[in-house]
Amino acid sequence: MDFRYVDYDEQVVEEIHEMLEFGDESDNERPPRPSRAFIRDRKAMKATPADVLEYPNAYHFVVDMPGVKRDQIKMELENDNVLVVSGKRKREKEKGKHEKEGVKYLRLGRRLGKLLKKFVLPESADKEAISANYQDGVLTVVVEKQRPPEPKQPRTIEVKVGSPQFQAGH
């Protein structure tokens, strides 16, 4: 199958940094660091678990997005072949309840913030037939496969005898 995740590998980032170094620069200068947005997206992609299943007629992308409200989920198709699924989980704020009762967080163990996953769609994916369902914190995206083209039927060509079109020199 020609499916792959889009992900940022730490080693790849380091190699890019090394390639960007120029001999004229001082050894004390560090190569430019990735942008905050790049790092944030990279962390979000690593922290967003997903499964990919291939059925005879479709691909299913199952993405865990616990605590994300449906209106906070966004799906886009980039470059006509990259499916981008993102969402944002925010802390529930019960108006004044915690302050009145003197409750404070001792530990925040649940991940808050951006969730992100990118999938490069195979050539067989029908980019016009994408649907999604969100239930119990799990987003299931279904991308139908394109139907294989119908095999072309052989065509009979009439053979003519003695036609002047095919004489030598014409």
C-alpha positions as CSV (number, residue, x, y, z in Angstrom):
1,M,0.0,0.0,0.0
2,D,1.3,3.5,-0.8
3,F,0.1,5.1,2.4
4,R,2.2,7.2,4.8
5,Y,2.0,9.5,7.7
6,V,3.3,13.0,7.5
7,D,5.5,13.4,10.6
8,Y,8.5,15.3,11.7
9,D,11.4,13.2,12.9
10,E,13.8,14.7,15.4
11,Q,16.8,13.3,13.5
12,V,15.5,14.8,10.2
13,V,15.2,18.2,11.9
14,E,18.8,17.9,13.2
15,E,20.1,16.9,9.7
16,I,18.3,19.9,8.2
17,H,20.0,22.1,10.8
18,E,23.4,20.7,9.8
19,M,22.7,21.3,6.1
20,L,21.8,24.9,6.8
21,E,25.2,25.6,8.4
22,F,27.6,27.5,6.2
23,G,31.4,27.3,6.4
24,D,31.7,31.1,6.6
25,E,29.8,31.3,9.8
26,S,31.5,31.3,13.2
27,D,31.4,27.9,15.0
28,N,29.8,29.7,17.9
29,E,26.7,30.5,15.9
30,R,23.9,28.0,16.0
31,P,21.8,27.2,13.0
32,P,18.3,28.7,12.9
33,R,15.9,26.9,15.1
34,P,12.5,25.7,13.9
35,S,9.6,28.1,14.3
36,R,7.3,27.8,17.3
37,A,4.5,26.8,15.0
38,F,6.6,24.0,13.5
39,I,7.5,22.7,17.0
40,R,3.9,23.0,18.2
41,D,2.6,21.2,15.2
42,R,5.2,18.5,15.5
43,K,4.3,17.9,19.2
44,A,0.6,17.9,18.4
45,M,1.1,15.3,15.6
46,K,3.1,13.0,18.0
47,A,0.5,13.4,20.7
48,T,-2.5,12.6,18.4
49,P,-2.9,8.8,18.2
50,A,-4.5,7.4,15.0
51,D,-5.1,4.1,13.2
52,V,-5.3,3.6,9.5
53,L,-7.3,0.7,8.1
54,E,-7.7,-0.4,4.5
55,Y,-10.9,-2.0,3.4
56,P,-11.6,-3.4,-0.1
57,N,-13.5,-0.2,-1.1
58,A,-12.2,2.5,1.3
59,Y,-9.6,3.7,3.7
60,H,-10.6,4.5,7.3
61,F,-8.6,6.9,9.5
62,V,-9.5,6.6,13.2
63,V,-8.2,9.5,15.2
64,D,-8.5,9.8,19.0
65,M,-9.6,13.3,19.9
66,P,-10.9,13.0,23.5
67,G,-12.5,16.1,25.0
68,V,-12.7,18.0,21.7
69,K,-16.0,19.4,20.9
70,R,-17.3,18.7,17.4
71,D,-17.3,22.3,16.4
72,Q,-13.6,22.5,17.3
73,I,-12.6,19.8,14.8
74,K,-11.4,20.9,11.4
75,M,-10.6,18.7,8.3
76,E,-8.9,20.0,5.2
77,L,-7.3,18.5,2.0
78,E,-4.0,20.1,1.3
79,N,-2.1,19.9,-2.0
80,D,-5.0,17.6,-3.2
81,N,-3.5,14.6,-1.4
82,V,-2.8,15.4,2.2
83,L,-5.7,14.9,4.6
84,V,-5.2,17.2,7.7
85,V,-7.3,16.6,10.8
86,S,-7.0,19.1,13.6
87,G,-8.8,20.1,16.8
88,K,-8.3,22.0,20.0
89,R,-9.1,20.8,23.5
90,K,-9.7,23.4,26.0
91,R,-10.1,23.1,29.8
92,E,-13.7,23.3,30.9
93,K,-14.2,26.4,33.0
94,E,-17.1,26.1,35.4
95,K,-17.9,29.7,36.1
96,G,-16.7,30.5,39.6
97,K,-17.2,27.0,41.0
98,H,-13.6,26.2,41.7
99,E,-12.8,29.6,43.2
100,K,-15.8,29.5,45.5
101,E,-15.0,26.1,46.8
102,G,-11.3,26.7,47.1
103,V,-10.5,24.0,44.6
104,K,-7.2,24.1,42.7
105,Y,-5.5,21.8,40.3
106,L,-2.7,19.8,41.8
107,R,-1.9,18.0,38.7
108,L,-2.9,18.5,35.0
109,G,-2.4,15.1,33.4
110,R,-4.8,15.4,30.4
111,R,-3.3,17.0,27.4
112,L,-4.8,20.4,26.4
113,G,-4.3,22.4,23.3
114,K,-3.9,21.4,19.7
115,L,-4.4,17.9,18.2
116,L,-3.2,17.4,14.7
117,K,-2.7,14.5,12.3
118,K,-1.7,14.5,8.6
119,F,-2.2,11.6,6.2
120,V,-0.8,11.4,2.6
121,L,-3.6,9.8,0.7
122,P,-2.8,7.0,-1.8
123,E,-3.4,7.5,-5.5
124,S,-6.4,5.2,-5.3
125,A,-8.2,7.4,-2.8
126,D,-11.3,9.3,-4.2
127,K,-10.7,12.8,-2.9
128,E,-14.3,13.7,-3.7
129,A,-15.7,10.9,-1.5
130,I,-14.6,11.8,2.0
131,S,-16.9,11.6,5.0
132,A,-16.4,11.8,8.8
133,N,-18.2,10.8,12.0
134,Y,-17.3,11.9,15.5
135,Q,-18.5,9.9,18.5
136,D,-17.3,9.4,22.0
137,G,-14.0,11.3,21.4
138,V,-13.1,9.3,18.3
139,L,-13.2,10.8,14.8
140,T,-13.6,8.2,12.0
141,V,-12.8,9.5,8.5
142,V,-13.7,7.4,5.5
143,V,-12.1,8.0,2.2
144,E,-13.6,5.8,-0.6
145,K,-11.3,4.2,-3.1
146,Q,-11.7,5.1,-6.8
147,R,-13.2,2.5,-8.9
148,P,-10.7,0.9,-11.3
149,P,-11.1,2.0,-14.8
150,E,-13.1,-0.3,-17.1
151,P,-10.9,-2.3,-19.4
152,K,-11.1,-1.0,-23.0
153,Q,-12.8,-3.4,-25.4
154,P,-10.8,-4.3,-28.5
155,R,-11.9,-2.4,-31.6
156,T,-12.1,-4.1,-35.0
157,I,-10.4,-2.3,-37.8
158,E,-11.5,-3.0,-41.4
159,V,-8.8,-4.2,-43.8
160,K,-9.3,-2.9,-47.4
161,V,-7.7,-4.5,-50.4
162,G,-6.0,-2.4,-53.1
163,S,-6.7,1.0,-51.7
164,P,-4.8,3.8,-53.6
165,Q,-4.0,5.5,-50.2
166,F,-1.2,3.1,-49.4
167,Q,0.7,3.1,-52.6
168,A,4.5,3.7,-52.3
169,G,5.5,7.4,-52.3
170,H,2.3,8.9,-50.9
